[in-house]
Every structure is written in structure tokens, then in C-alpha cells.
Amino acid sequence: MLNKVQLIGRLSHDLEKQYINSNNEQIPKIDFQLAVTLKEITQFILCGGFRKQADNMKNI
């Protein structure tokens, strides 16, 4: 079973793609924060993506 989450918010900073080493392979990784405001409270949600997701997100 695969869990699916949909979040709506604003990016709190620019996306930066990094690479991690795994078994002599460079895997793209991207980390970002979403700022989600409900009424007067803002929450910052840490998110990330790997491989194709990281490549696709950086190209947007």
C-alpha cells in the first residue's frame, strides 16, 4: 500500500538540489519547506524528494 499526501502552501526558500552517495552512485536529492497558514498560525512542513522527483522539482 502506498500513502499519498497532498499539501498546499508556499515555498519558504529556493530549492537546492544536492547529491548523496549510495553504492558508488550519485542520487539527486532535494529538500524544501512549505509554509502552510491556517487562520493566524503558520506551520513549516519539511519535505523532500529523490531521483526523478528531485530532477522534476528543480526544473519547475
C-alpha distance matrix in Angstrom:
0.0 3.8 6.6 9.7 13.2 16.5 19.7 23.2 26.1 28.7 28.6 30.9 32.1 32.1 29.3 30.2 28.5 28.8 28.1 26.9 27.9 25.6 27.2 30.0 27.7 27.9 24.5 24.9 23.6 24.2 24.4 25.3 25.9 25.4 28.2 27.1 30.0 29.9 33.4 35.4 32.7 31.1 28.0 27.1 23.4 22.8 20.4 20.0 19.0 19.4 20.7 20.7 19.5 22.5 24.8 24.0 24.3 27.7 29.0 28.6
3.8 0.0 3.8 6.5 10.0 13.2 16.3 19.9 22.6 25.1 24.9 27.3 28.4 28.4 25.6 26.6 25.1 25.6 25.2 24.3 25.7 23.8 25.8 28.3 25.7 25.5 21.9 21.8 20.4 20.8 20.9 21.7 22.4 22.0 24.8 23.9 27.0 27.2 30.9 32.7 30.1 28.1 25.1 24.0 20.3 19.7 17.0 16.6 15.5 16.3 17.8 17.6 16.0 19.0 21.4 20.4 20.6 24.0 25.4 24.9
6.6 3.8 0.0 3.8 6.7 10.3 13.2 16.8 19.5 22.2 22.3 24.6 26.1 26.5 24.0 25.3 24.3 25.1 25.2 24.5 26.3 24.8 27.2 29.6 27.0 26.3 22.6 22.0 20.0 19.8 19.3 19.6 19.7 19.0 21.6 20.5 23.4 23.5 27.2 29.0 26.4 24.5 21.5 20.7 17.1 16.9 14.6 15.0 14.7 16.3 18.4 18.2 16.0 18.7 21.5 20.2 19.8 23.2 24.8 23.9
9.7 6.5 3.8 0.0 3.8 6.8 10.1 13.5 16.5 19.2 19.6 22.2 23.8 24.1 21.8 23.6 22.9 24.2 24.8 24.6 26.9 25.7 28.4 30.4 27.5 26.4 22.6 21.4 19.3 18.5 18.0 17.8 17.8 16.6 19.2 18.0 21.0 21.2 24.9 26.8 24.5 22.5 19.8 19.0 15.6 15.8 13.3 13.9 13.6 15.8 17.8 17.0 14.4 17.2 19.7 18.0 17.3 20.9 22.3 21.0
13.2 10.0 6.7 3.8 0.0 3.8 6.5 10.1 12.9 15.8 16.5 18.9 20.9 21.7 19.8 22.0 21.8 23.4 24.5 24.6 27.2 26.6 29.6 31.4 28.5 26.9 23.1 21.4 18.9 17.4 16.3 15.4 14.8 13.2 15.5 14.2 17.2 17.6 21.2 23.1 20.7 18.8 16.2 15.5 12.3 13.1 11.0 12.6 13.1 16.0 18.5 17.8 14.6 16.8 19.6 17.8 16.3 19.8 21.5 19.7
16.5 13.2 10.3 6.8 3.8 0.0 3.8 6.8 10.1 13.1 14.3 17.1 19.3 20.0 18.6 21.3 21.5 23.6 25.2 25.8 28.8 28.5 31.6 33.0 29.9 28.0 24.2 22.0 19.6 17.5 16.4 14.8 14.0 11.6 13.7 12.1 15.0 15.6 19.2 21.2 19.3 17.2 15.3 14.8 12.1 13.4 11.5 13.3 13.9 17.1 19.4 18.1 14.7 16.8 19.2 16.9 15.1 18.6 19.9 17.6
19.7 16.3 13.2 10.1 6.5 3.8 0.0 3.8 6.5 9.7 11.2 13.7 16.3 17.5 16.7 19.6 20.5 22.7 24.7 25.6 28.8 29.0 32.4 33.6 30.5 28.2 24.6 22.1 19.2 16.6 14.9 12.6 11.1 8.2 9.9 8.4 11.5 12.6 16.2 17.9 16.0 13.6 11.8 11.4 9.2 11.2 10.0 12.6 14.0 17.6 20.2 19.2 15.5 16.8 19.4 17.2 14.8 17.9 19.5 16.9
23.2 19.9 16.8 13.5 10.1 6.8 3.8 0.0 3.8 7.2 9.7 12.5 15.3 16.6 16.5 19.9 21.2 23.9 26.3 27.6 31.0 31.5 35.0 35.8 32.7 30.1 26.6 23.7 21.0 18.0 16.2 13.3 11.4 7.9 8.7 7.0 9.5 11.0 14.3 16.0 14.7 12.4 11.7 11.5 10.5 12.9 12.2 14.8 16.2 19.9 22.3 21.0 17.3 18.2 20.4 18.0 15.2 18.0 19.2 16.2
26.1 22.6 19.5 16.5 12.9 10.1 6.5 3.8 0.0 3.8 6.8 9.1 12.2 14.0 14.6 18.1 20.0 22.7 25.5 27.0 30.6 31.5 35.1 35.8 32.8 29.9 26.6 23.5 20.6 17.2 15.0 11.6 9.2 5.5 5.4 4.7 7.5 10.1 13.2 14.1 12.8 10.0 9.6 9.2 9.2 11.7 11.8 14.6 16.6 20.3 22.8 21.9 18.1 18.3 20.5 18.4 15.2 17.3 18.8 15.8
28.7 25.1 22.2 19.2 15.8 13.1 9.7 7.2 3.8 0.0 3.8 6.1 9.0 10.9 12.1 15.7 18.2 21.1 24.2 26.0 29.8 31.1 34.8 35.1 32.1 28.9 25.9 22.5 19.7 16.1 14.0 10.3 8.2 5.3 5.1 6.7 9.1 12.4 15.0 15.1 13.9 10.6 10.7 9.5 10.2 11.9 12.2 14.6 16.6 20.2 22.6 21.7 18.1 17.6 19.5 17.7 14.2 15.5 17.2 14.2
28.6 24.9 22.3 19.6 16.5 14.3 11.2 9.7 6.8 3.8 0.0 3.8 5.6 7.3 8.5 12.0 14.6 17.5 20.8 22.7 26.5 28.1 31.8 31.9 29.0 25.7 22.9 19.4 16.6 12.9 10.8 7.2 5.9 4.8 6.2 9.1 11.9 15.4 18.1 17.7 16.1 12.4 11.8 9.4 9.8 10.3 10.4 12.2 14.3 17.7 20.0 19.5 16.1 14.9 16.9 15.7 11.9 12.7 14.9 12.5
30.9 27.3 24.6 22.2 18.9 17.1 13.7 12.5 9.1 6.1 3.8 0.0 3.8 7.2 9.3 12.2 15.3 17.7 21.2 23.0 26.8 28.7 32.5 32.5 29.9 26.6 24.0 20.6 17.6 13.9 11.2 7.7 5.6 5.9 5.9 9.6 11.9 15.6 18.0 16.8 15.0 11.2 10.7 8.1 9.7 10.1 11.4 13.5 16.1 19.3 22.0 22.0 18.7 17.0 19.2 18.5 14.7 14.9 17.4 15.5
32.1 28.4 26.1 23.8 20.9 19.3 16.3 15.3 12.2 9.0 5.6 3.8 0.0 3.8 6.5 9.1 12.6 15.0 18.7 20.8 24.6 26.9 30.6 30.2 27.7 24.2 22.0 18.5 15.8 12.2 10.1 7.2 7.1 8.7 9.7 13.3 15.7 19.4 21.8 20.5 18.7 15.0 14.2 11.2 12.2 11.5 12.2 13.2 15.5 18.2 20.5 20.7 17.9 15.5 17.3 17.2 13.5 12.7 15.4 14.1
32.1 28.4 26.5 24.1 21.7 20.0 17.5 16.6 14.0 10.9 7.3 7.2 3.8 0.0 3.8 6.5 9.9 12.8 16.5 19.2 22.9 25.3 28.9 28.2 25.5 21.8 19.8 16.2 14.1 10.6 9.7 7.8 9.2 10.9 12.7 16.1 18.8 22.4 24.9 23.9 22.2 18.4 17.6 14.4 14.6 13.3 13.1 13.1 14.5 16.7 18.4 18.4 16.0 13.3 14.5 14.6 11.1 9.6 12.2 11.4
29.3 25.6 24.0 21.8 19.8 18.6 16.7 16.5 14.6 12.1 8.5 9.3 6.5 3.8 0.0 3.8 6.6 9.8 13.3 16.0 19.7 21.9 25.4 24.8 22.0 18.4 16.2 12.5 10.4 7.0 7.0 6.1 9.0 11.1 13.8 17.0 20.1 23.6 26.4 25.7 23.7 19.9 18.4 14.9 14.2 12.2 11.1 10.2 11.0 13.0 14.6 14.8 12.5 9.6 11.0 11.5 8.2 6.7 10.0 9.9
30.2 26.6 25.3 23.6 22.0 21.3 19.6 19.9 18.1 15.7 12.0 12.2 9.1 6.5 3.8 0.0 3.8 6.4 10.1 13.0 16.6 19.2 22.7 21.8 19.2 15.5 13.8 10.4 8.7 6.1 7.0 8.0 11.3 14.1 16.8 20.1 23.3 26.7 29.6 28.7 26.5 22.7 20.9 17.2 16.3 13.6 12.5 10.7 11.3 12.3 13.6 14.6 13.0 9.5 10.7 12.4 9.9 7.6 11.1 12.2
28.5 25.1 24.3 22.9 21.8 21.5 20.5 21.2 20.0 18.2 14.6 15.3 12.6 9.9 6.6 3.8 0.0 3.8 6.9 10.2 13.6 16.1 19.4 18.4 15.6 11.9 10.2 6.7 5.8 4.8 7.5 9.7 13.4 16.1 19.3 22.3 25.7 28.9 32.1 31.5 29.1 25.3 23.1 19.5 17.9 14.9 13.0 10.2 9.6 9.6 10.4 11.7 10.8 7.0 8.0 10.7 9.1 6.9 10.3 12.4
28.8 25.6 25.1 24.2 23.4 23.6 22.7 23.9 22.7 21.1 17.5 17.7 15.0 12.8 9.8 6.4 3.8 0.0 3.8 6.8 10.3 13.1 16.5 15.4 13.1 9.5 8.4 5.9 5.2 6.2 8.5 11.6 15.2 18.3 21.5 24.5 27.9 31.1 34.3 33.5 30.8 27.1 24.6 20.9 19.2 15.7 14.1 11.1 10.6 9.7 10.5 12.9 12.6 9.0 10.3 13.5 12.4 10.5 13.8 16.0
28.1 25.2 25.2 24.8 24.5 25.2 24.7 26.3 25.5 24.2 20.8 21.2 18.7 16.5 13.3 10.1 6.9 3.8 0.0 3.8 6.8 9.6 12.8 11.7 9.4 5.8 5.3 4.5 5.6 8.4 11.1 14.6 18.2 21.2 24.6 27.3 30.9 33.8 37.2 36.6 33.7 30.1 27.4 23.7 21.6 18.0 16.0 12.6 11.4 9.3 9.4 12.4 13.0 9.9 11.0 14.5 14.3 12.8 15.7 18.3
26.9 24.3 24.5 24.6 24.6 25.8 25.6 27.6 27.0 26.0 22.7 23.0 20.8 19.2 16.0 13.0 10.2 6.8 3.8 0.0 3.8 6.5 10.0 9.6 8.0 5.7 5.3 6.6 6.9 10.2 12.2 16.0 19.3 22.4 25.8 28.3 31.9 34.6 38.1 37.5 34.4 30.9 27.9 24.3 22.0 18.2 16.4 13.1 12.1 9.6 10.3 13.9 14.5 12.0 13.6 17.0 16.8 15.9 18.9 21.3
27.9 25.7 26.3 26.9 27.2 28.8 28.8 31.0 30.6 29.8 26.5 26.8 24.6 22.9 19.7 16.6 13.6 10.3 6.8 3.8 0.0 3.8 6.6 6.1 5.6 5.0 6.4 9.1 10.3 13.8 16.0 19.7 23.0 26.1 29.5 31.9 35.5 38.1 41.6 41.1 37.9 34.4 31.3 27.8 25.4 21.6 19.8 16.4 15.1 12.2 12.1 15.8 17.0 14.9 16.1 19.6 19.9 19.1 21.7 24.4
25.6 23.8 24.8 25.7 26.6 28.5 29.0 31.5 31.5 31.1 28.1 28.7 26.9 25.3 21.9 19.2 16.1 13.1 9.6 6.5 3.8 0.0 3.8 5.5 5.2 6.6 7.1 10.6 11.8 15.5 17.5 21.3 24.4 27.3 30.7 32.8 36.5 38.9 42.4 42.2 38.9 35.6 32.3 28.9 26.2 22.5 20.4 17.1 15.4 12.2 12.0 15.7 17.2 15.8 17.2 20.4 21.1 20.8 23.3 25.9
27.2 25.8 27.2 28.4 29.6 31.6 32.4 35.0 35.1 34.8 31.8 32.5 30.6 28.9 25.4 22.7 19.4 16.5 12.8 10.0 6.6 3.8 0.0 3.8 5.4 8.5 9.9 13.6 15.3 19.1 21.3 25.0 28.2 31.0 34.5 36.5 40.2 42.5 46.1 45.9 42.6 39.3 36.0 32.7 29.9 26.2 24.1 20.7 18.8 15.4 14.6 18.1 20.0 19.0 19.9 23.1 24.2 23.9 26.1 28.8
30.0 28.3 29.6 30.4 31.4 33.0 33.6 35.8 35.8 35.1 31.9 32.5 30.2 28.2 24.8 21.8 18.4 15.4 11.7 9.6 6.1 5.5 3.8 0.0 3.8 6.8 9.5 13.0 15.3 19.0 21.6 25.3 28.7 31.6 35.1 37.4 41.1 43.6 47.1 46.8 43.7 40.2 37.1 33.6 31.0 27.3 25.1 21.6 19.6 16.2 14.9 18.1 20.4 18.8 19.2 22.7 23.9 23.0 25.0 28.1
27.7 25.7 27.0 27.5 28.5 29.9 30.5 32.7 32.8 32.1 29.0 29.9 27.7 25.5 22.0 19.2 15.6 13.1 9.4 8.0 5.6 5.2 5.4 3.8 0.0 3.8 6.2 9.7 12.4 16.1 19.0 22.7 26.2 28.9 32.5 34.7 38.4 41.0 44.5 44.4 41.3 37.9 34.8 31.3 28.6 25.1 22.6 18.9 16.6 12.9 11.3 14.4 16.8 15.4 15.5 19.0 20.3 19.6 21.5 24.5
27.9 25.5 26.3 26.4 26.9 28.0 28.2 30.1 29.9 28.9 25.7 26.6 24.2 21.8 18.4 15.5 11.9 9.5 5.8 5.7 5.0 6.6 8.5 6.8 3.8 0.0 3.8 6.6 9.4 13.0 16.0 19.6 23.2 26.0 29.5 31.9 35.6 38.4 41.8 41.5 38.6 35.1 32.2 28.6 26.1 22.5 20.1 16.4 14.3 10.9 9.4 12.5 14.6 12.5 12.7 16.3 17.3 16.3 18.3 21.4
24.5 21.9 22.6 22.6 23.1 24.2 24.6 26.6 26.6 25.9 22.9 24.0 22.0 19.8 16.2 13.8 10.2 8.4 5.3 5.3 6.4 7.1 9.9 9.5 6.2 3.8 0.0 3.8 6.4 10.1 13.2 16.7 20.2 22.8 26.5 28.7 32.4 35.0 38.6 38.4 35.5 32.0 29.1 25.6 22.9 19.4 16.8 13.0 10.6 7.1 5.9 9.5 11.1 9.3 10.2 13.6 14.4 14.0 16.3 19.0
24.9 21.8 22.0 21.4 21.4 22.0 22.1 23.7 23.5 22.5 19.4 20.6 18.5 16.2 12.5 10.4 6.7 5.9 4.5 6.6 9.1 10.6 13.6 13.0 9.7 6.6 3.8 0.0 3.8 6.9 10.4 13.6 17.3 19.8 23.4 25.8 29.5 32.3 35.7 35.6 32.9 29.2 26.6 23.0 20.6 17.2 14.5 10.8 8.4 5.7 5.0 7.9 8.8 6.1 7.1 10.6 11.0 10.3 12.8 15.4
23.6 20.4 20.0 19.3 18.9 19.6 19.2 21.0 20.6 19.7 16.6 17.6 15.8 14.1 10.4 8.7 5.8 5.2 5.6 6.9 10.3 11.8 15.3 15.3 12.4 9.4 6.4 3.8 0.0 3.8 6.8 10.3 13.9 16.5 20.1 22.5 26.2 28.9 32.4 32.1 29.3 25.7 22.9 19.4 16.9 13.5 10.9 7.3 5.8 4.6 6.5 9.2 8.4 5.5 8.3 11.0 10.2 10.0 13.2 15.0
24.2 20.8 19.8 18.5 17.4 17.5 16.6 18.0 17.2 16.1 12.9 13.9 12.2 10.6 7.0 6.1 4.8 6.2 8.4 10.2 13.8 15.5 19.1 19.0 16.1 13.0 10.1 6.9 3.8 0.0 3.8 6.7 10.5 13.1 16.6 19.2 22.8 25.7 29.1 28.8 26.1 22.4 19.9 16.3 14.1 10.9 8.5 5.5 5.3 6.5 8.8 10.3 8.4 5.2 8.3 10.1 8.0 7.9 11.6 12.7
24.4 20.9 19.3 18.0 16.3 16.4 14.9 16.2 15.0 14.0 10.8 11.2 10.1 9.7 7.0 7.0 7.5 8.5 11.1 12.2 16.0 17.5 21.3 21.6 19.0 16.0 13.2 10.4 6.8 3.8 0.0 3.8 7.2 10.3 13.6 16.3 19.8 22.8 26.1 25.5 22.7 19.1 16.4 12.7 10.8 7.5 5.9 4.3 6.6 9.0 12.1 13.5 10.9 8.5 11.8 12.9 10.1 10.4 14.1 14.4
25.3 21.7 19.6 17.8 15.4 14.8 12.6 13.3 11.6 10.3 7.2 7.7 7.2 7.8 6.1 8.0 9.7 11.6 14.6 16.0 19.7 21.3 25.0 25.3 22.7 19.6 16.7 13.6 10.3 6.7 3.8 0.0 3.8 6.8 10.0 12.9 16.4 19.5 22.7 22.1 19.5 15.8 13.5 9.9 8.4 6.1 5.4 6.1 8.8 11.9 14.8 15.5 12.4 10.5 13.4 13.6 10.1 10.7 14.2 13.5
25.9 22.4 19.7 17.8 14.8 14.0 11.1 11.4 9.2 8.2 5.9 5.6 7.1 9.2 9.0 11.3 13.4 15.2 18.2 19.3 23.0 24.4 28.2 28.7 26.2 23.2 20.2 17.3 13.9 10.5 7.2 3.8 0.0 3.8 6.5 9.5 12.9 16.0 19.1 18.4 15.7 12.0 9.7 6.2 5.4 4.7 5.9 8.4 11.6 15.0 18.2 18.7 15.3 13.9 16.9 16.6 13.0 13.9 17.1 15.7
25.4 22.0 19.0 16.6 13.2 11.6 8.2 7.9 5.5 5.3 4.8 5.9 8.7 10.9 11.1 14.1 16.1 18.3 21.2 22.4 26.1 27.3 31.0 31.6 28.9 26.0 22.8 19.8 16.5 13.1 10.3 6.8 3.8 0.0 3.8 6.2 9.7 12.8 16.0 15.8 13.5 9.9 8.1 5.5 5.1 6.7 7.5 10.5 13.3 17.0 19.9 19.8 16.2 15.5 18.3 17.2 13.6 15.2 17.7 15.6
28.2 24.8 21.6 19.2 15.5 13.7 9.9 8.7 5.4 5.1 6.2 5.9 9.7 12.7 13.8 16.8 19.3 21.5 24.6 25.8 29.5 30.7 34.5 35.1 32.5 29.5 26.5 23.4 20.1 16.6 13.6 10.0 6.5 3.8 0.0 3.8 6.5 10.0 12.8 12.3 10.1 6.4 5.8 4.6 6.6 9.2 10.9 14.1 17.0 20.7 23.7 23.6 19.9 19.2 21.8 20.6 17.0 18.3 20.7 18.2
27.1 23.9 20.5 18.0 14.2 12.1 8.4 7.0 4.7 6.7 9.1 9.6 13.3 16.1 17.0 20.1 22.3 24.5 27.3 28.3 31.9 32.8 36.5 37.4 34.7 31.9 28.7 25.8 22.5 19.2 16.3 12.9 9.5 6.2 3.8 0.0 3.8 6.6 9.9 10.3 8.3 5.5 5.3 6.3 7.5 11.0 12.5 15.9 18.7 22.4 25.5 25.1 21.3 21.2 23.9 22.2 18.9 20.8 22.8 20.1
30.0 27.0 23.4 21.0 17.2 15.0 11.5 9.5 7.5 9.1 11.9 11.9 15.7 18.8 20.1 23.3 25.7 27.9 30.9 31.9 35.5 36.5 40.2 41.1 38.4 35.6 32.4 29.5 26.2 22.8 19.8 16.4 12.9 9.7 6.5 3.8 0.0 3.8 6.4 6.7 5.6 4.2 6.3 8.8 10.8 14.4 16.2 19.7 22.5 26.2 29.2 28.8 25.0 24.9 27.4 25.7 22.3 24.1 26.0 23.0
29.9 27.2 23.5 21.2 17.6 15.6 12.6 11.0 10.1 12.4 15.4 15.6 19.4 22.4 23.6 26.7 28.9 31.1 33.8 34.6 38.1 38.9 42.5 43.6 41.0 38.4 35.0 32.3 28.9 25.7 22.8 19.5 16.0 12.8 10.0 6.6 3.8 0.0 3.8 5.9 5.5 6.4 8.2 11.4 13.0 16.8 18.5 22.1 24.8 28.6 31.6 31.1 27.3 27.6 30.2 28.3 25.1 27.2 29.0 25.9
33.4 30.9 27.2 24.9 21.2 19.2 16.2 14.3 13.2 15.0 18.1 18.0 21.8 24.9 26.4 29.6 32.1 34.3 37.2 38.1 41.6 42.4 46.1 47.1 44.5 41.8 38.6 35.7 32.4 29.1 26.1 22.7 19.1 16.0 12.8 9.9 6.4 3.8 0.0 3.8 5.8 8.2 11.0 14.3 16.4 20.1 22.1 25.7 28.4 32.2 35.2 34.6 30.9 31.1 33.6 31.6 28.4 30.3 31.9 28.8
35.4 32.7 29.0 26.8 23.1 21.2 17.9 16.0 14.1 15.1 17.7 16.8 20.5 23.9 25.7 28.7 31.5 33.5 36.6 37.5 41.1 42.2 45.9 46.8 44.4 41.5 38.4 35.6 32.1 28.8 25.5 22.1 18.4 15.8 12.3 10.3 6.7 5.9 3.8 0.0 3.8 6.6 10.0 13.3 16.1 19.7 22.1 25.7 28.7 32.5 35.6 35.3 31.6 31.3 33.9 32.3 28.8 30.3 32.2 29.2
32.7 30.1 26.4 24.5 20.7 19.3 16.0 14.7 12.8 13.9 16.1 15.0 18.7 22.2 23.7 26.5 29.1 30.8 33.7 34.4 37.9 38.9 42.6 43.7 41.3 38.6 35.5 32.9 29.3 26.1 22.7 19.5 15.7 13.5 10.1 8.3 5.6 5.5 5.8 3.8 0.0 3.8 6.6 10.1 12.9 16.4 19.1 22.8 26.0 29.7 33.0 33.0 29.2 28.9 31.7 30.4 26.9 28.4 30.7 28.0
31.1 28.1 24.5 22.5 18.8 17.2 13.6 12.4 10.0 10.6 12.4 11.2 15.0 18.4 19.9 22.7 25.3 27.1 30.1 30.9 34.4 35.6 39.3 40.2 37.9 35.1 32.0 29.2 25.7 22.4 19.1 15.8 12.0 9.9 6.4 5.5 4.2 6.4 8.2 6.6 3.8 0.0 3.8 6.7 9.7 13.1 15.8 19.4 22.6 26.3 29.5 29.6 25.9 25.3 28.1 26.9 23.3 24.7 27.1 24.5
28.0 25.1 21.5 19.8 16.2 15.3 11.8 11.7 9.6 10.7 11.8 10.7 14.2 17.6 18.4 20.9 23.1 24.6 27.4 27.9 31.3 32.3 36.0 37.1 34.8 32.2 29.1 26.6 22.9 19.9 16.4 13.5 9.7 8.1 5.8 5.3 6.3 8.2 11.0 10.0 6.6 3.8 0.0 3.8 6.3 9.8 12.6 16.3 19.7 23.3 26.7 27.1 23.4 22.9 26.0 25.0 21.6 23.1 25.8 23.6
27.1 24.0 20.7 19.0 15.5 14.8 11.4 11.5 9.2 9.5 9.4 8.1 11.2 14.4 14.9 17.2 19.5 20.9 23.7 24.3 27.8 28.9 32.7 33.6 31.3 28.6 25.6 23.0 19.4 16.3 12.7 9.9 6.2 5.5 4.6 6.3 8.8 11.4 14.3 13.3 10.1 6.7 3.8 0.0 3.8 6.5 9.6 13.1 16.6 20.1 23.5 24.1 20.5 19.7 22.8 22.2 18.6 19.9 22.8 21.0
23.4 20.3 17.1 15.6 12.3 12.1 9.2 10.5 9.2 10.2 9.8 9.7 12.2 14.6 14.2 16.3 17.9 19.2 21.6 22.0 25.4 26.2 29.9 31.0 28.6 26.1 22.9 20.6 16.9 14.1 10.8 8.4 5.4 5.1 6.6 7.5 10.8 13.0 16.4 16.1 12.9 9.7 6.3 3.8 0.0 3.8 6.4 10.1 13.5 17.1 20.6 21.2 17.6 17.1 20.5 19.9 16.6 18.4 21.3 19.7
22.8 19.7 16.9 15.8 13.1 13.4 11.2 12.9 11.7 11.9 10.3 10.1 11.5 13.3 12.2 13.6 14.9 15.7 18.0 18.2 21.6 22.5 26.2 27.3 25.1 22.5 19.4 17.2 13.5 10.9 7.5 6.1 4.7 6.7 9.2 11.0 14.4 16.8 20.1 19.7 16.4 13.1 9.8 6.5 3.8 0.0 3.8 7.0 10.7 14.0 17.7 18.8 15.4 14.5 18.0 18.1 14.9 16.4 19.7 18.7
20.4 17.0 14.6 13.3 11.0 11.5 10.0 12.2 11.8 12.2 10.4 11.4 12.2 13.1 11.1 12.5 13.0 14.1 16.0 16.4 19.8 20.4 24.1 25.1 22.6 20.1 16.8 14.5 10.9 8.5 5.9 5.4 5.9 7.5 10.9 12.5 16.2 18.5 22.1 22.1 19.1 15.8 12.6 9.6 6.4 3.8 0.0 3.8 7.2 10.7 14.2 15.1 11.7 11.2 14.8 14.7 11.9 13.8 17.0 16.2
20.0 16.6 15.0 13.9 12.6 13.3 12.6 14.8 14.6 14.6 12.2 13.5 13.2 13.1 10.2 10.7 10.2 11.1 12.6 13.1 16.4 17.1 20.7 21.6 18.9 16.4 13.0 10.8 7.3 5.5 4.3 6.1 8.4 10.5 14.1 15.9 19.7 22.1 25.7 25.7 22.8 19.4 16.3 13.1 10.1 7.0 3.8 0.0 3.8 7.0 10.6 11.9 8.9 8.0 11.8 12.3 10.0 11.7 15.0 15.0
19.0 15.5 14.7 13.6 13.1 13.9 14.0 16.2 16.6 16.6 14.3 16.1 15.5 14.5 11.0 11.3 9.6 10.6 11.4 12.1 15.1 15.4 18.8 19.6 16.6 14.3 10.6 8.4 5.8 5.3 6.6 8.8 11.6 13.3 17.0 18.7 22.5 24.8 28.4 28.7 26.0 22.6 19.7 16.6 13.5 10.7 7.2 3.8 0.0 3.8 7.1 8.2 5.5 5.1 8.9 9.6 8.3 10.3 13.2 13.7
19.4 16.3 16.3 15.8 16.0 17.1 17.6 19.9 20.3 20.2 17.7 19.3 18.2 16.7 13.0 12.3 9.6 9.7 9.3 9.6 12.2 12.2 15.4 16.2 12.9 10.9 7.1 5.7 4.6 6.5 9.0 11.9 15.0 17.0 20.7 22.4 26.2 28.6 32.2 32.5 29.7 26.3 23.3 20.1 17.1 14.0 10.7 7.0 3.8 0.0 3.8 6.4 5.5 5.0 8.0 9.8 9.8 11.1 13.7 15.2
20.7 17.8 18.4 17.8 18.5 19.4 20.2 22.3 22.8 22.6 20.0 22.0 20.5 18.4 14.6 13.6 10.4 10.5 9.4 10.3 12.1 12.0 14.6 14.9 11.3 9.4 5.9 5.0 6.5 8.8 12.1 14.8 18.2 19.9 23.7 25.5 29.2 31.6 35.2 35.6 33.0 29.5 26.7 23.5 20.6 17.7 14.2 10.6 7.1 3.8 0.0 3.8 5.5 5.4 6.5 8.8 10.2 11.1 12.9 15.0
20.7 17.6 18.2 17.0 17.8 18.1 19.2 21.0 21.9 21.7 19.5 22.0 20.7 18.4 14.8 14.6 11.7 12.9 12.4 13.9 15.8 15.7 18.1 18.1 14.4 12.5 9.5 7.9 9.2 10.3 13.5 15.5 18.7 19.8 23.6 25.1 28.8 31.1 34.6 35.3 33.0 29.6 27.1 24.1 21.2 18.8 15.1 11.9 8.2 6.4 3.8 0.0 3.8 5.4 5.0 6.0 8.4 9.9 10.7 12.7
19.5 16.0 16.0 14.4 14.6 14.7 15.5 17.3 18.1 18.1 16.1 18.7 17.9 16.0 12.5 13.0 10.8 12.6 13.0 14.5 17.0 17.2 20.0 20.4 16.8 14.6 11.1 8.8 8.4 8.4 10.9 12.4 15.3 16.2 19.9 21.3 25.0 27.3 30.9 31.6 29.2 25.9 23.4 20.5 17.6 15.4 11.7 8.9 5.5 5.5 5.5 3.8 0.0 3.8 5.5 5.2 6.0 8.6 10.1 11.0
22.5 19.0 18.7 17.2 16.8 16.8 16.8 18.2 18.3 17.6 14.9 17.0 15.5 13.3 9.6 9.5 7.0 9.0 9.9 12.0 14.9 15.8 19.0 18.8 15.4 12.5 9.3 6.1 5.5 5.2 8.5 10.5 13.9 15.5 19.2 21.2 24.9 27.6 31.1 31.3 28.9 25.3 22.9 19.7 17.1 14.5 11.2 8.0 5.1 5.0 5.4 5.4 3.8 0.0 3.8 5.5 5.2 6.2 8.8 10.4
24.8 21.4 21.5 19.7 19.6 19.2 19.4 20.4 20.5 19.5 16.9 19.2 17.3 14.5 11.0 10.7 8.0 10.3 11.0 13.6 16.1 17.2 19.9 19.2 15.5 12.7 10.2 7.1 8.3 8.3 11.8 13.4 16.9 18.3 21.8 23.9 27.4 30.2 33.6 33.9 31.7 28.1 26.0 22.8 20.5 18.0 14.8 11.8 8.9 8.0 6.5 5.0 5.5 3.8 0.0 3.8 5.6 5.4 6.5 9.1
24.0 20.4 20.2 18.0 17.8 16.9 17.2 18.0 18.4 17.7 15.7 18.5 17.2 14.6 11.5 12.4 10.7 13.5 14.5 17.0 19.6 20.4 23.1 22.7 19.0 16.3 13.6 10.6 11.0 10.1 12.9 13.6 16.6 17.2 20.6 22.2 25.7 28.3 31.6 32.3 30.4 26.9 25.0 22.2 19.9 18.1 14.7 12.3 9.6 9.8 8.8 6.0 5.2 5.5 3.8 0.0 3.8 5.5 5.3 6.7
24.3 20.6 19.8 17.3 16.3 15.1 14.8 15.2 15.2 14.2 11.9 14.7 13.5 11.1 8.2 9.9 9.1 12.4 14.3 16.8 19.9 21.1 24.2 23.9 20.3 17.3 14.4 11.0 10.2 8.0 10.1 10.1 13.0 13.6 17.0 18.9 22.3 25.1 28.4 28.8 26.9 23.3 21.6 18.6 16.6 14.9 11.9 10.0 8.3 9.8 10.2 8.4 6.0 5.2 5.6 3.8 0.0 3.8 5.4 5.4
27.7 24.0 23.2 20.9 19.8 18.6 17.9 18.0 17.3 15.5 12.7 14.9 12.7 9.6 6.7 7.6 6.9 10.5 12.8 15.9 19.1 20.8 23.9 23.0 19.6 16.3 14.0 10.3 10.0 7.9 10.4 10.7 13.9 15.2 18.3 20.8 24.1 27.2 30.3 30.3 28.4 24.7 23.1 19.9 18.4 16.4 13.8 11.7 10.3 11.1 11.1 9.9 8.6 6.2 5.4 5.5 3.8 0.0 3.8 5.6
29.0 25.4 24.8 22.3 21.5 19.9 19.5 19.2 18.8 17.2 14.9 17.4 15.4 12.2 10.0 11.1 10.3 13.8 15.7 18.9 21.7 23.3 26.1 25.0 21.5 18.3 16.3 12.8 13.2 11.6 14.1 14.2 17.1 17.7 20.7 22.8 26.0 29.0 31.9 32.2 30.7 27.1 25.8 22.8 21.3 19.7 17.0 15.0 13.2 13.7 12.9 10.7 10.1 8.8 6.5 5.3 5.4 3.8 0.0 3.8
28.6 24.9 23.9 21.0 19.7 17.6 16.9 16.2 15.8 14.2 12.5 15.5 14.1 11.4 9.9 12.2 12.4 16.0 18.3 21.3 24.4 25.9 28.8 28.1 24.5 21.4 19.0 15.4 15.0 12.7 14.4 13.5 15.7 15.6 18.2 20.1 23.0 25.9 28.8 29.2 28.0 24.5 23.6 21.0 19.7 18.7 16.2 15.0 13.7 15.2 15.0 12.7 11.0 10.4 9.1 6.7 5.4 5.6 3.8 0.0
